[in-house]
Amino acid sequence: MKKYLRLTVAVLSLLLVLTACGGSGTPSKAINVTITDFAYSPNSFTVRAGDQISFTAQNNGSNVHDFVIMKLGKDISGHFTDADRPNIYWGKENIAPGTSVTDSFTAPAEPGQYQIVCAIAGHFEAGMVAKLTVVK
């Protein structure tokens, strides 16, 4: 019984360490996201400034969705409008239900917190928001 308990504690400790090391706080060169109605999973990403980032999104929802990174300091607070379009840093729009898309982009050069939203009317209000943390 003690051996089983020690093994369980060891496995759980290892899982905690792996989660901490591979979580959203660790910079990555890839963004892999699953989109549902109306959420991103995961909803937080960390990249290094200026890195080339590979992007993959799987839309498991029943609606078309976007993955739009706003420029630093240009957060949406009410709902996304055409006036917000010039404030997009990078985005993949019109991701159809049941499809997967891949692309790449260069991470922003300026460190900080960047808002990610779905630009389709009503989706931001429904909670389709995430964050991109850019570090040096």
C-alpha positions, -999 to +999 in steps of 0.1 A: +000+000+000+028+024+009+045+016-024+013+025-043+009+057-024+045+068-031+040+060-068+008+080-069+025+110-052+054+107-076+032+106-107+011+135-095+042+155-087+056+148-122+023+159-138+024+192-118+059+199-130+051+191-166+020+213-165+039+241-150+067+238-176+044+234-206+017+258-196+007+291-212+036+308-194+062+290-214+070+307-247+061+285-277+067+288-315+032+272-321-003+282-314-026+252-315-062+260-306-095+243-306-125+265-313-160+258-301-192+277-297-181+302-281-147+296-267-110+291-275-091+262-259-066+269-246-075+306-242-040+318-233-008+317-254+028+329-248+053+336-275+086+353-278+088+387-295+096+385-332+095+347-334+079+330-364+047+313-350+030+284-366-008+285-362-033+256-363-070+260-354-097+233-354-132+246-354-153+220-335-182+244-332-213+247-354-207+283-364-180+301-384-154+317-361-124+340-363-091+341-344-080+378-345-051+392-325-056+429-318-027+453-317-011+461-283-034+484-263-063+481-288-086+459-268-123+454-277-145+463-248-181+464-262-185+446-295-162+443-326-171+468-354-156+478-387-139+506-369-118+480-351-104+464-382-074+487-385-064+476-350-060+440-360-024+428-357-030+394-373-059+371-378-075+340-394-111+348-403-141+327-414-129+293-401-158+271-411-173+245-387-156+211-388-125+224-405-089+229-395-067+257-408-029+262-406-009+294-412+020+313-397+028+348-386+056+368-370+049+375-333+047+412-324+081+428-316+067+446-285+063+425-254+029+428-236-006+413-234-025+412-267-063+405-269-076+377-291-112+379-302-137+365-327-147+394-349-180+379-359-210+399-346-221+388-312-192+363-307-171+386-285-201+394-264-207+356-260-172+352-245-149+344-275-119+361-261-084+349-253-050+365-247-015+364-263+014+372-240+045+383-259+078+381-239+114+391-248 
